[in-house]
Amino acid sequence: MLDLLEATMRLPRFTVKLPGKEIAMRILTYLILVAVLAGCATPAERAAQMQREVDEMITVYGPSCEKLGYQRDTDPWRDCILRLSVRDSYERDRSMPTTTNCIGYRGFLQCTTF
């Protein structure tokens, strides 16, 4: 029995404690948790963002609609602002470069445009 104990004491031990690795994993877990929670917006934050977008549309397109003859703060004036905003976003998207990929053979093509 004593010989076995002495033999195990002479063997090199390869157990390595990695507290740095554990700390790194905990930090990584906390960072992922913070990133996920930061990506979540409360309904109040989303409403505030929408209000900022509406205010920007009114600032940009409101004077144009007034020049077109719509009275300020009426439903037709708001409709005019929305139509001008949609038209500009459509023109902006249309002017972006596109790529078309077609896969298949003559008569049977599957084309996708990005």
ChimeraX attribute file (.defattr): number of C-alpha atoms within 10 A of each C-alpha:
attribute: neighborCount
match mode: 1-to-1
recipient: residues
	/A:1	6
	/A:2	6
	/A:3	8
	/A:4	8
	/A:5	9
	/A:6	10
	/A:7	10
	/A:8	10
	/A:9	10
	/A:10	8
	/A:11	8
	/A:12	7
	/A:13	8
	/A:14	6
	/A:15	6
	/A:16	6
	/A:17	8
	/A:18	9
	/A:19	9
	/A:20	9
	/A:21	10
	/A:22	11
	/A:23	11
	/A:24	12
	/A:25	12
	/A:26	12
	/A:27	12
	/A:28	12
	/A:29	12
	/A:30	12
	/A:31	12
	/A:32	12
	/A:33	11
	/A:34	11
	/A:35	11
	/A:36	10
	/A:37	10
	/A:38	9
	/A:39	8
	/A:40	10
	/A:41	10
	/A:42	9
	/A:43	9
	/A:44	9
	/A:45	11
	/A:46	12
	/A:47	12
	/A:48	12
	/A:49	12
	/A:50	12
	/A:51	12
	/A:52	12
	/A:53	12
	/A:54	14
	/A:55	12
	/A:56	12
	/A:57	16
	/A:58	18
	/A:59	12
	/A:60	14
	/A:61	18
	/A:62	23
	/A:63	15
	/A:64	16
	/A:65	20
	/A:66	15
	/A:67	9
	/A:68	11
	/A:69	11
	/A:70	18
	/A:71	14
	/A:72	13
	/A:73	10
	/A:74	10
	/A:75	11
	/A:76	14
	/A:77	22
	/A:78	19
	/A:79	13
	/A:80	19
	/A:81	23
	/A:82	17
	/A:83	13
	/A:84	18
	/A:85	16
	/A:86	12
	/A:87	12
	/A:88	12
	/A:89	12
	/A:90	11
	/A:91	11
	/A:92	10
	/A:93	11
	/A:94	10
	/A:95	9
	/A:96	8
	/A:97	7
	/A:98	9
	/A:99	7
	/A:100	8
	/A:101	10
	/A:102	11
	/A:103	10
	/A:104	9
	/A:105	8
	/A:106	6
	/A:107	6
	/A:108	9
	/A:109	11
	/A:110	10
	/A:111	10
	/A:112	10
	/A:113	8
	/A:114	8
